[in-house]
Amino acid sequence: MTLPITARRLRPATASLRLGMPALIAVAVLAVAILGPMLAPRAVDHPVGITFAEPSGEAWLGGDRLGHDVFSRLLHGGWGLLLVAVIIALLVTGCAAVLGSVAALYPRVGAWIERAADLGMLLPPVLAMLLFMLSWPESGAVGLVIICVVSGTPYTARVFAAAATGVAASGFIEAARGRGEGVAYLVVRELLPNLRETLLTQLGLRFVEAMYLVSTAAFLQLPTTLGDANWAVMVRENASGILLNPAAVLAPSLSIGLLAVSVNSAVAAFGRGRRSV
């Protein structure tokens, strides 16, 4: 019976293959977003021709509403959105993981945390962002991060609380409590290491949500510190000329979607690969 042995040998290779393609796409898109300003052939405001010029050998994606090179602006426009989205995803996942773990360890405290989370989920993130940013426009990107973390943490905390409930009732948690270990030790050393898959999954999902919120804010030009050449602003400014030069709108739109989906797919594939090995 060689089939089980063969299956065991093929399992790591199959897991690596599932992880490899999403990870490769994610790395490529991330590299373009991060290194784009250094790779751009022209400056952001460098004109290449008439308004909404068609793609040519001089400008691969044509011109925008002011005749600027769309390809150069595309390479310049990703790093700001990416940086803010990564910060939001890390903060939301970290805060929610701690709150959810505490809620699972201490049910009485958890009841209050869950009630607060239920109240926090009543306000949609986009509406909360609009109310906060319009009331305090000077907050800029910092204000955007704060409101996205506050509005995104409640739902994610409930996910972690549900995932941590079974772990919190395990024998090794009771043994650690018997030794007199504190909350920080129980959360960081005992609970969270056993929630690695949940952490990875939620990190990918929070990144997608953060990209959506940050792109929406940039599209509405709420935080002025995100720059004038980011992908969401490009979509807004060039929407009127989509029939003249579709690349001016489609290229940044696809970049936003591809960045969010590829990173989330890579994180999810990495989690599945660790589970199957």
Backbone as CSV, one residue per row, in Angstrom:
resi,resn,N_x,N_y,N_z,CA_x,CA_y,CA_z,C_x,C_y,C_z
1,MET,0.850,-1.201,0.000,0.000,0.000,0.000,0.874,1.234,0.000
2,THR,1.259,1.695,-1.183,2.157,2.847,-1.296,1.420,4.165,-1.431
3,LEU,0.093,4.121,-1.565,-0.664,5.354,-1.797,-0.566,6.330,-0.636
4,PRO,-0.744,5.883,0.622,-0.618,6.837,1.725,0.749,7.493,1.784
5,ILE,1.843,6.695,1.515,3.184,7.269,1.545,3.338,8.305,0.446
6,THR,2.837,7.985,-0.745,2.919,8.934,-1.851,2.134,10.200,-1.549
7,ALA,0.955,10.002,-0.948,0.144,11.172,-0.608,0.851,12.061,0.395
8,ARG,1.533,11.418,1.377,2.258,12.222,2.359,3.405,12.975,1.713
9,ARG,4.042,12.357,0.719,5.147,13.035,0.040,4.663,14.187,-0.826
10,LEU,3.495,14.012,-1.438,2.988,15.049,-2.328,2.336,16.198,-1.573
11,ARG,1.933,15.964,-0.319,1.209,16.999,0.412,2.020,18.272,0.592
12,PRO,3.316,18.208,1.030,4.078,19.446,1.143,4.254,20.166,-0.187
13,ALA,4.451,19.389,-1.278,4.621,20.017,-2.585,3.345,20.709,-3.029
14,THR,2.197,20.052,-2.781,0.922,20.670,-3.150,0.671,21.930,-2.336
15,ALA,0.970,21.874,-1.040,0.801,23.057,-0.192,1.698,24.193,-0.653
16,SER,2.944,23.865,-1.032,3.859,24.899,-1.511,3.368,25.508,-2.806
17,LEU,2.774,24.681,-3.678,2.245,25.193,-4.932,1.071,26.130,-4.699
18,ARG,0.168,25.753,-3.758,-0.971,26.618,-3.443,-0.503,27.943,-2.873
19,LEU,0.553,27.911,-2.095,1.068,29.133,-1.497,1.867,29.951,-2.493
20,GLY,2.581,29.263,-3.404,3.520,29.949,-4.277,2.892,30.955,-5.205
21,MET,1.812,30.595,-5.901,1.230,31.497,-6.888,0.637,32.754,-6.263
22,PRO,-0.250,32.643,-5.230,-0.733,33.880,-4.600,0.379,34.717,-4.002
23,ALA,1.366,34.047,-3.391,2.472,34.791,-2.791,3.283,35.513,-3.856
24,LEU,3.488,34.872,-5.008,4.248,35.490,-6.086,3.537,36.728,-6.613
25,ILE,2.218,36.604,-6.805,1.450,37.759,-7.274,1.475,38.873,-6.243
26,ALA,1.297,38.502,-4.972,1.289,39.511,-3.910,2.629,40.233,-3.827
27,VAL,3.725,39.484,-3.907,5.050,40.100,-3.839,5.272,41.039,-5.020
28,ALA,4.826,40.617,-6.204,4.996,41.462,-7.388,4.225,42.770,-7.254
29,VAL,2.972,42.687,-6.813,2.168,43.894,-6.666,2.722,44.785,-5.562
30,LEU,3.132,44.167,-4.456,3.725,44.937,-3.361,5.010,45.625,-3.809
31,ALA,5.811,44.927,-4.601,7.050,45.530,-5.086,6.768,46.740,-5.971
32,VAL,5.761,46.627,-6.821,5.389,47.762,-7.676,4.905,48.931,-6.833
33,ALA,4.093,48.640,-5.814,3.565,49.705,-4.967,4.666,50.384,-4.163
34,ILE,5.635,49.600,-3.661,6.675,50.160,-2.807,7.789,50.814,-3.619
35,LEU,8.239,50.122,-4.665,9.369,50.609,-5.456,8.948,51.455,-6.636
36,GLY,7.633,51.605,-6.829,7.139,52.344,-7.982,7.723,53.726,-8.173
37,PRO,7.773,54.562,-7.114,8.340,55.904,-7.305,9.764,55.907,-7.840
38,MET,10.554,54.884,-7.515,11.923,54.817,-8.017,11.987,54.269,-9.444
39,LEU,10.950,53.516,-9.839,10.936,52.909,-11.160,10.213,53.759,-12.195
40,ALA,9.487,54.770,-11.757,8.696,55.596,-12.681,9.603,56.320,-13.664
41,PRO,9.284,56.265,-14.941,10.144,56.931,-15.934,10.049,58.444,-15.901
42,ARG,8.961,58.986,-15.341,8.765,60.439,-15.331,8.260,60.884,-13.970
43,ALA,8.301,62.168,-13.751,7.732,62.748,-12.541,6.212,62.701,-12.609
44,VAL,5.571,62.888,-11.465,4.115,62.795,-11.403,3.451,63.819,-12.306
45,ASP,3.973,65.028,-12.347,3.334,66.118,-13.089,3.971,66.350,-14.454
46,HIS,4.680,65.347,-14.981,5.337,65.513,-16.282,4.314,65.303,-17.402
47,PRO,4.097,66.312,-18.271,3.120,66.154,-19.365,3.691,65.319,-20.505
48,VAL,2.807,64.546,-21.139,3.237,63.714,-22.270,2.419,63.985,-23.525
49,GLY,1.420,64.837,-23.423,0.606,65.108,-24.594,-0.688,65.796,-24.235
50,ILE,-1.684,65.605,-25.064,-2.969,66.253,-24.860,-3.756,65.532,-23.763
51,THR,-4.870,66.107,-23.383,-5.727,65.519,-22.367,-6.249,64.150,-22.825
52,PHE,-6.125,63.166,-21.952,-6.572,61.793,-22.217,-6.020,61.261,-23.537
53,ALA,-4.728,61.479,-23.717,-4.057,60.954,-24.911,-4.083,59.427,-24.894
54,GLU,-4.189,58.835,-26.053,-4.221,57.379,-26.148,-2.848,56.785,-25.851
55,PRO,-2.812,55.524,-25.407,-1.522,54.867,-25.149,-0.644,54.865,-26.386
56,SER,0.654,55.047,-26.165,1.616,55.092,-27.265,2.955,54.592,-26.758
57,GLY,3.942,54.591,-27.641,5.268,54.168,-27.233,5.894,55.098,-26.220
58,GLU,5.521,56.364,-26.256,6.065,57.324,-25.292,5.366,57.238,-23.947
59,ALA,4.058,56.971,-23.964,3.281,56.825,-22.732,2.474,55.537,-22.855
60,TRP,2.908,54.481,-22.175,2.315,53.154,-22.352,0.837,53.122,-21.998
61,LEU,0.417,53.904,-21.011,-0.992,53.939,-20.614,-1.662,55.246,-20.989
62,GLY,-1.041,56.023,-21.839,-1.640,57.259,-22.295,-1.532,58.384,-21.278
63,GLY,-2.384,59.395,-21.470,-2.382,60.562,-20.598,-3.656,60.667,-19.788
64,ASP,-3.602,61.475,-18.722,-4.776,61.678,-17.878,-5.470,62.981,-18.241
65,ARG,-6.290,63.494,-17.359,-7.099,64.683,-17.665,-6.256,65.931,-17.865
66,LEU,-5.020,65.929,-17.350,-4.125,67.067,-17.532,-2.977,66.754,-18.489
67,GLY,-3.047,65.605,-19.130,-2.006,65.219,-20.060,-0.779,64.611,-19.421
68,HIS,-0.853,64.252,-18.149,0.268,63.619,-17.469,0.347,62.140,-17.827
69,ASP,1.518,61.562,-17.628,1.754,60.152,-17.942,1.041,59.272,-16.908
70,VAL,0.050,58.505,-17.357,-0.710,57.641,-16.449,0.178,56.559,-15.852
71,PHE,1.083,56.005,-16.647,1.944,54.929,-16.151,2.841,55.414,-15.007
72,SER,3.402,56.594,-15.147,4.254,57.147,-14.088,3.447,57.452,-12.836
73,ARG,2.270,58.010,-13.012,1.423,58.306,-11.859,0.965,57.005,-11.182
74,LEU,0.763,55.965,-11.975,0.367,54.673,-11.411,1.478,54.113,-10.519
75,LEU,2.715,54.245,-10.952,3.832,53.751,-10.157,4.043,54.583,-8.898
76,HIS,3.686,55.855,-8.947,3.827,56.720,-7.777,2.687,56.556,-6.782
77,GLY,1.541,56.020,-7.213,0.320,56.145,-6.429,-0.036,55.012,-5.499
78,GLY,0.811,54.005,-5.332,0.422,52.858,-4.521,0.955,52.833,-3.111
79,TRP,2.112,53.431,-2.879,2.781,53.236,-1.589,2.014,53.880,-0.439
80,GLY,1.373,55.033,-0.666,0.629,55.698,0.404,-0.564,54.869,0.871
81,LEU,-1.347,54.376,-0.090,-2.488,53.540,0.257,-2.036,52.260,0.955
82,LEU,-0.975,51.655,0.448,-0.471,50.410,1.026,-0.004,50.613,2.463
83,LEU,0.757,51.666,2.709,1.297,51.904,4.051,0.188,52.098,5.076
84,VAL,-0.785,52.935,4.745,-1.874,53.201,5.687,-2.712,51.947,5.905
85,ALA,-2.967,51.189,4.843,-3.768,49.971,4.972,-3.064,48.929,5.831
86,VAL,-1.752,48.785,5.686,-1.000,47.823,6.496,-1.042,48.218,7.968
87,ILE,-0.867,49.501,8.255,-0.911,49.971,9.646,-2.278,49.686,10.259
88,ILE,-3.340,49.976,9.520,-4.692,49.732,10.028,-4.916,48.246,10.270
89,ALA,-4.515,47.402,9.311,-4.730,45.957,9.456,-3.984,45.405,10.665
90,LEU,-2.747,45.835,10.877,-1.974,45.354,12.018,-2.587,45.802,13.342
91,LEU,-2.992,47.064,13.411,-3.565,47.579,14.658,-4.905,46.919,14.976
92,VAL,-5.764,46.782,13.975,-7.076,46.169,14.203,-6.910,44.714,14.643
93,THR,-6.063,43.974,13.942,-5.871,42.563,14.288,-5.260,42.419,15.677
94,GLY,-4.274,43.248,15.999,-3.637,43.157,17.312,-4.578,43.518,18.448
95,CYS,-5.298,44.638,18.304,-6.242,45.046,19.354,-7.362,44.030,19.527
96,ALA,-7.893,43.543,18.410,-8.989,42.586,18.479,-8.536,41.259,19.076
97,ALA,-7.313,40.842,18.754,-6.803,39.582,19.303,-6.686,39.661,20.826
98,VAL,-6.200,40.786,21.328,-6.069,40.943,22.777,-7.440,41.003,23.440
99,LEU,-8.349,41.808,22.899,-9.680,41.934,23.489,-10.432,40.605,23.443
100,GLY,-10.354,39.909,22.317,-11.037,38.625,22.202,-10.471,37.582,23.143
101,SER,-9.160,37.599,23.334,-8.548,36.651,24.256,-8.954,36.926,25.696
102,VAL,-8.968,38.205,26.077,-9.397,38.568,27.426,-10.862,38.182,27.641
103,ALA,-11.683,38.398,26.633,-13.096,38.043,26.750,-13.280,36.548,26.941
104,ALA,-12.443,35.736,26.280,-12.546,34.285,26.423,-12.010,33.817,27.772
105,LEU,-10.991,34.467,28.286,-10.396,34.059,29.560,-11.258,34.444,30.754
106,TYR,-11.900,35.605,30.667,-12.675,36.124,31.794,-14.095,36.428,31.303
107,PRO,-15.014,35.480,31.421,-16.361,35.637,30.861,-17.104,36.886,31.342
108,ARG,-16.926,37.269,32.594,-17.632,38.460,33.084,-17.142,39.710,32.368
109,VAL,-15.823,39.826,32.244,-15.269,40.949,31.474,-15.650,40.807,30.008
110,GLY,-15.655,39.570,29.517,-16.008,39.336,28.121,-17.412,39.765,27.778
111,ALA,-18.328,39.648,28.730,-19.699,40.083,28.480,-19.749,41.577,28.200
112,TRP,-18.978,42.359,28.956,-18.933,43.805,28.710,-18.233,44.127,27.394
113,ILE,-17.178,43.383,27.096,-16.478,43.603,25.826,-17.390,43.308,24.640
114,GLU,-18.162,42.228,24.733,-19.055,41.873,23.636,-20.190,42.875,23.489
115,ARG,-20.701,43.404,24.613,-21.737,44.427,24.521,-21.197,45.695,23.873
116,ALA,-19.991,46.087,24.258,-19.369,47.256,23.638,-19.114,47.013,22.150
117,ALA,-18.723,45.776,21.806,-18.500,45.447,20.397,-19.801,45.510,19.604
118,ASP,-20.881,45.037,20.198,-22.183,45.108,19.522,-22.579,46.554,19.250
119,LEU,-22.346,47.429,20.223,-22.651,48.848,20.016,-21.758,49.453,18.937
120,GLY,-20.473,49.067,18.943,-19.551,49.600,17.947,-19.892,49.173,16.533
121,MET,-20.475,47.984,16.386,-20.812,47.493,15.048,-22.066,48.139,14.477
122,LEU,-22.812,48.882,15.298,-24.021,49.534,14.799,-23.712,50.657,13.814
123,LEU,-22.546,51.289,13.961,-22.171,52.400,13.090,-21.312,51.868,11.944
124,PRO,-21.775,51.981,10.701,-20.989,51.489,9.566,-19.645,52.220,9.474
125,PRO,-18.582,51.507,9.102,-17.255,52.134,9.055,-17.172,53.335,8.130
126,VAL,-17.820,53.256,6.959,-17.748,54.382,6.019,-18.442,55.607,6.593
127,LEU,-19.589,55.418,7.224,-20.296,56.537,7.835,-19.486,57.128,8.985
128,ALA,-18.886,56.266,9.802,-18.041,56.750,10.897,-16.859,57.537,10.360
129,MET,-16.285,57.059,9.278,-15.153,57.756,8.670,-15.559,59.129,8.146
130,LEU,-16.706,59.196,7.491,-17.193,60.471,6.967,-17.468,61.464,8.094
131,LEU,-18.150,61.007,9.141,-18.475,61.900,10.252,-17.207,62.425,10.917
132,PHE,-16.245,61.538,11.146,-15.021,61.932,11.852,-14.156,62.839,10.989
133,MET,-13.930,62.441,9.742,-13.015,63.202,8.900,-13.573,64.556,8.500
134,LEU,-14.888,64.645,8.321,-15.485,65.939,7.982,-15.536,66.861,9.193
135,SER,-15.640,66.270,10.381,-15.646,67.087,11.599,-14.243,67.523,11.989
136,TRP,-13.251,66.739,11.644,-11.871,67.049,12.012,-10.961,66.801,10.809
137,PRO,-11.056,67.624,9.773,-10.268,67.394,8.556,-8.773,67.543,8.764
138,GLU,-8.365,68.284,9.804,-6.937,68.476,10.050,-6.253,67.205,10.546
139,SER,-7.016,66.205,10.945,-6.415,64.981,11.474,-5.631,64.214,10.422
140,GLY,-5.991,64.354,9.158,-5.239,63.721,8.082,-5.224,62.211,8.158
141,ALA,-4.080,61.643,7.781,-3.954,60.187,7.749,-4.024,59.581,9.146
142,VAL,-3.543,60.331,10.159,-3.609,59.822,11.531,-5.057,59.650,11.965
143,GLY,-5.891,60.631,11.666,-7.311,60.512,11.990,-7.980,59.374,11.254
144,LEU,-7.576,59.155,10.012,-8.133,58.040,9.235,-7.784,56.709,9.885
145,VAL,-6.534,56.560,10.314,-6.113,55.324,10.973,-6.904,55.109,12.261
146,ILE,-7.064,56.176,13.044,-7.772,56.058,14.327,-9.210,55.597,14.119
147,ILE,-9.939,56.229,13.215,-11.347,55.895,13.042,-11.505,54.510,12.414
148,CYS,-10.583,54.107,11.543,-10.663,52.770,10.945,-10.380,51.687,11.988
149,VAL,-9.439,51.958,12.897,-9.142,50.989,13.952,-10.316,50.878,14.920
150,VAL,-10.879,52.028,15.305,-12.000,52.021,16.251,-13.220,51.318,15.656
151,SER,-13.490,51.551,14.384,-14.676,50.956,13.763,-14.453,49.509,13.326
152,GLY,-13.203,49.104,13.103,-12.940,47.753,12.633,-12.662,46.738,13.723
153,THR,-12.292,47.211,14.911,-11.931,46.296,15.992,-13.110,45.513,16.580
154,PRO,-14.298,46.120,16.784,-15.382,45.377,17.461,-15.740,44.042,16.810
155,TYR,-15.996,44.034,15.507,-16.379,42.788,14.849,-15.253,41.760,14.934
156,THR,-14.014,42.203,14.694,-12.889,41.281,14.725,-12.670,40.736,16.127
157,ALA,-12.921,41.537,17.161,-12.775,41.061,18.541,-13.747,39.938,18.833
158,ARG,-14.955,40.023,18.304,-15.926,38.942,18.506,-15.461,37.663,17.818
159,VAL,-14.832,37.801,16.652,-14.301,36.620,15.967,-13.221,35.947,16.810
160,PHE,-12.330,36.742,17.359,-11.264,36.179,18.195,-11.823,35.593,19.491
161,ALA,-12.832,36.234,20.058,-13.435,35.699,21.284,-14.035,34.328,21.039
162,ALA,-14.714,34.167,19.902,-15.293,32.872,19.571,-14.212,31.819,19.330
163,ALA,-13.132,32.218,18.652,-12.054,31.267,18.366,-11.271,30.893,19.611
164,ALA,-11.182,31.814,20.578,-10.366,31.581,21.769,-11.117,30.874,22.883
165,THR,-12.433,30.736,22.753,-13.217,30.143,23.839,-12.778,28.717,24.145
166,GLY,-12.611,27.911,23.119,-12.196,26.529,23.338,-10.793,26.423,23.906
167,VAL,-9.907,27.288,23.420,-8.527,27.256,23.914,-8.471,27.683,25.374
168,ALA,-9.298,28.676,25.738,-9.284,29.187,27.110,-9.714,28.128,28.122
169,ALA,-10.477,27.140,27.674,-10.932,26.074,28.587,-9.989,24.879,28.622
170,SER,-8.840,24.983,27.950,-7.905,23.862,27.882,-7.147,23.703,29.192
171,GLY,-6.570,22.531,29.351,-5.864,22.218,30.584,-4.622,23.054,30.802
172,PHE,-3.891,23.385,29.734,-2.661,24.149,29.926,-2.959,25.579,30.368
173,ILE,-4.143,26.093,30.024,-4.532,27.421,30.516,-4.818,27.347,32.012
174,GLU,-5.515,26.301,32.408,-5.796,26.130,33.837,-4.501,25.931,34.631
175,ALA,-3.543,25.210,34.057,-2.260,25.022,34.736,-1.518,26.341,34.893
176,ALA,-1.569,27.181,33.841,-0.907,28.484,33.925,-1.581,29.368,34.966
177,ARG,-2.896,29.303,35.035,-3.602,30.062,36.064,-3.237,29.565,37.456
178,GLY,-3.104,28.249,37.595,-2.725,27.687,38.885,-1.344,28.131,39.334
179,ARG,-0.455,28.407,38.369,0.878,28.900,38.716,0.866,30.378,39.068
180,GLY,-0.300,31.019,38.913,-0.400,32.430,39.240,0.005,33.364,38.124
181,GLU,-0.006,32.896,36.885,0.375,33.748,35.760,-0.668,34.843,35.546
182,GLY,-0.204,36.015,35.091,-1.078,37.154,34.880,-1.756,37.134,33.517
183,VAL,-2.553,38.162,33.282,-3.321,38.252,32.031,-2.394,38.325,30.828
184,ALA,-1.359,39.159,30.916,-0.458,39.333,29.779,0.194,38.006,29.388
185,TYR,0.631,37.241,30.370,1.260,35.945,30.081,0.261,34.995,29.426
186,LEU,-0.955,34.937,29.971,-1.955,34.021,29.427,-2.295,34.365,27.981
187,VAL,-2.403,35.655,27.697,-2.788,36.076,26.342,-1.642,35.867,25.366
188,VAL,-0.456,36.383,25.709,0.669,36.410,24.767,1.357,35.055,24.652
189,ARG,1.530,34.354,25.751,2.314,33.122,25.749,1.478,31.862,25.592
190,GLU,0.219,31.908,25.986,-0.588,30.683,25.980,-1.686,30.703,24.902
191,LEU,-2.440,31.788,24.837,-3.598,31.811,23.933,-3.230,32.129,22.485
192,LEU,-2.599,33.268,22.255,-2.362,33.724,20.885,-1.519,32.761,20.050
193,PRO,-0.499,32.094,20.614,0.224,31.112,19.791,-0.659,29.983,19.267
194,ASN,-1.761,29.719,19.950,-2.691,28.683,19.488,-3.784,29.230,18.574
195,LEU,-3.701,30.507,18.255,-4.669,31.134,17.350,-3.969,31.678,16.106
196,ARG,-2.882,31.026,15.706,-2.097,31.533,14.575,-2.914,31.584,13.289
197,GLU,-3.689,30.535,13.050,-4.478,30.511,11.813,-5.523,31.627,11.801
198,THR,-6.170,31.848,12.930,-7.141,32.941,13.024,-6.460,34.294,12.842
199,LEU,-5.285,34.451,13.423,-4.532,35.698,13.279,-4.209,35.977,11.815
200,LEU,-3.712,34.955,11.108,-3.360,35.149,9.701,-4.592,35.453,8.857
201,THR,-5.668,34.705,9.091,-6.889,34.920,8.313,-7.450,36.311,8.529
202,GLN,-7.531,36.722,9.791,-8.078,38.043,10.085,-7.164,39.158,9.592
203,LEU,-5.861,38.931,9.628,-4.938,39.950,9.120,-5.160,40.194,7.635
204,GLY,-5.343,39.102,6.875,-5.625,39.263,5.452,-6.943,39.951,5.190
205,LEU,-7.982,39.561,5.923,-9.295,40.172,5.737,-9.297,41.637,6.152
206,ARG,-8.613,41.955,7.254,-8.556,43.352,7.703,-7.784,44.212,6.723
207,PHE,-6.791,43.618,6.041,-6.059,44.376,5.030,-6.969,44.729,3.861
208,VAL,-7.784,43.769,3.436,-8.731,44.046,2.347,-9.702,45.150,2.754
209,GLU,-10.243,45.055,3.971,-11.165,46.091,4.445,-10.465,47.438,4.562
210,ALA,-9.221,47.426,5.033,-8.479,48.678,5.159,-8.228,49.305,3.801
211,MET,-7.896,48.495,2.806,-7.704,49.030,1.454,-8.987,49.661,0.941
212,TYR,-10.107,49.008,1.226,-11.412,49.547,0.810,-11.687,50.895,1.476
213,LEU,-11.452,50.983,2.780,-11.731,52.217,3.509,-10.760,53.332,3.116
214,VAL,-9.481,52.993,3.017,-8.487,54.002,2.660,-8.723,54.508,1.237
215,SER,-9.052,53.601,0.324,-9.330,54.009,-1.050,-10.576,54.879,-1.117
216,THR,-11.596,54.535,-0.324,-12.806,55.357,-0.282,-12.493,56.747,0.237
217,ALA,-11.698,56.820,1.313,-11.335,58.120,1.867,-10.515,58.934,0.869
218,ALA,-9.580,58.284,0.186,-8.773,58.991,-0.801,-9.611,59.433,-1.998
219,PHE,-10.558,58.572,-2.403,-11.450,58.924,-3.513,-12.263,60.171,-3.182
220,LEU,-12.710,60.259,-1.927,-13.474,61.424,-1.479,-12.583,62.578,-1.055
221,GLN,-11.267,62.377,-1.129,-10.271,63.394,-0.781,-10.450,63.882,0.655
222,LEU,-10.679,62.941,1.559,-10.830,63.315,2.966,-9.481,63.575,3.635
223,PRO,-8.536,62.613,3.622,-7.233,62.929,4.211,-6.289,63.462,3.135
224,THR,-5.943,64.712,3.219,-5.114,65.321,2.175,-3.672,64.831,2.214
225,THR,-3.243,64.189,3.310,-1.851,63.773,3.421,-1.548,62.487,2.657
226,LEU,-2.530,61.861,2.030,-2.272,60.645,1.259,-1.658,60.950,-0.100
227,GLY,-1.582,62.200,-0.467,-0.963,62.568,-1.732,-1.975,62.753,-2.842
228,ASP,-1.533,63.435,-3.890,-2.418,63.752,-5.018,-2.338,62.733,-6.148
229,ALA,-1.410,61.775,-6.077,-1.218,60.837,-7.185,-1.587,59.416,-6.808
230,ASN,-2.332,59.219,-5.710,-2.660,57.838,-5.346,-3.739,57.288,-6.276
231,TRP,-3.873,55.964,-6.253,-4.722,55.284,-7.226,-6.187,55.711,-7.123
232,ALA,-6.689,55.894,-5.913,-8.093,56.264,-5.763,-8.365,57.654,-6.328
233,VAL,-7.447,58.583,-6.108,-7.609,59.928,-6.669,-7.546,59.879,-8.191
234,MET,-6.702,59.019,-8.732,-6.626,58.871,-10.188,-7.960,58.419,-10.759
235,VAL,-8.635,57.494,-10.077,-9.947,57.025,-10.552,-10.937,58.171,-10.553
236,ARG,-10.950,58.944,-9.478,-11.915,60.043,-9.376,-11.645,61.114,-10.435
237,GLU,-10.405,61.512,-10.593,-10.088,62.630,-11.483,-10.277,62.272,-12.950
238,ASN,-10.071,61.002,-13.305,-10.101,60.620,-14.720,-11.387,59.928,-15.139
239,ALA,-12.363,59.843,-14.223,-13.613,59.143,-14.547,-14.330,59.787,-15.733
240,SER,-14.210,61.090,-15.869,-14.921,61.777,-16.964,-14.355,61.419,-18.334
241,GLY,-13.137,60.908,-18.387,-12.533,60.585,-19.677,-12.334,59.104,-19.901
242,ILE,-13.161,58.286,-19.255,-12.976,56.845,-19.379,-13.198,56.347,-20.812
243,LEU,-14.031,57.030,-21.573,-14.260,56.627,-22.952,-13.128,57.076,-23.867
244,LEU,-12.407,58.130,-23.477,-11.297,58.625,-24.284,-10.023,57.827,-24.030
245,ASN,-9.733,57.552,-22.766,-8.579,56.738,-22.398,-8.960,55.853,-21.217
246,PRO,-9.528,54.687,-21.474,-9.970,53.816,-20.370,-8.853,53.441,-19.410
247,ALA,-7.619,53.385,-19.886,-6.509,52.972,-19.020,-6.306,53.923,-17.858
248,ALA,-6.662,55.178,-18.006,-6.479,56.155,-16.937,-7.343,55.835,-15.721
249,VAL,-8.450,55.113,-15.940,-9.349,54.726,-14.842,-9.180,53.251,-14.494
250,LEU,-9.087,52.407,-15.496,-9.035,50.967,-15.249,-7.728,50.543,-14.590
251,ALA,-6.613,51.142,-14.967,-5.320,50.741,-14.404,-5.257,50.950,-12.891
252,PRO,-5.590,52.137,-12.373,-5.575,52.281,-10.903,-6.649,51.462,-10.208
253,SER,-7.813,51.289,-10.836,-8.873,50.478,-10.226,-8.430,49.032,-10.083
254,LEU,-7.860,48.482,-11.141,-7.378,47.101,-11.085,-6.213,46.954,-10.112
255,SER,-5.399,47.979,-9.988,-4.270,47.923,-9.059,-4.752,47.813,-7.621
256,ILE,-5.783,48.588,-7.273,-6.338,48.529,-5.918,-6.904,47.137,-5.639
257,GLY,-7.711,46.631,-6.557,-8.316,45.323,-6.367,-7.291,44.207,-6.338
258,LEU,-6.320,44.263,-7.237,-5.308,43.207,-7.310,-4.436,43.204,-6.064
259,LEU,-4.093,44.379,-5.557,-3.275,44.446,-4.344,-4.010,43.833,-3.157
260,ALA,-5.277,44.213,-2.967,-6.038,43.701,-1.831,-6.261,42.196,-1.932
261,VAL,-6.686,41.728,-3.099,-7.016,40.303,-3.264,-5.769,39.435,-3.211
262,SER,-4.680,39.872,-3.823,-3.467,39.048,-3.858,-2.858,38.891,-2.468
263,VAL,-2.821,39.973,-1.687,-2.273,39.876,-0.339,-3.155,38.979,0.529
264,ASN,-4.472,39.145,0.435,-5.380,38.301,1.215,-5.253,36.837,0.808
265,SER,-5.137,36.560,-0.485,-4.996,35.178,-0.958,-3.678,34.571,-0.487
266,ALA,-2.613,35.372,-0.493,-1.323,34.860,-0.040,-1.353,34.532,1.450
267,VAL,-1.969,35.393,2.253,-2.061,35.140,3.695,-2.913,33.896,3.961
268,ALA,-4.052,33.778,3.261,-4.915,32.613,3.442,-4.218,31.329,3.001
269,ALA,-3.499,31.376,1.882,-2.779,30.190,1.410,-1.669,29.813,2.368
270,PHE,-1.022,30.797,2.972,0.032,30.504,3.939,-0.554,29.796,5.161
271,GLY,-1.730,30.244,5.605,-2.384,29.593,6.730,-2.792,28.167,6.408
272,ARG,-3.324,27.948,5.206,-3.702,26.583,4.819,-2.469,25.700,4.664
273,GLY,-1.384,26.285,4.139,-0.170,25.502,3.975,0.405,25.044,5.302
274,ARG,0.370,25.911,6.321,0.872,25.529,7.641,0.015,24.434,8.259
275,ARG,-1.304,24.485,7.975,-2.206,23.495,8.568,-2.023,22.129,7.908
276,SER,-1.733,22.115,6.616,-1.669,20.848,5.898,-0.315,20.159,6.008
277,VAL,0.723,20.903,6.416,2.049,20.283,6.510,2.157,19.416,7.756
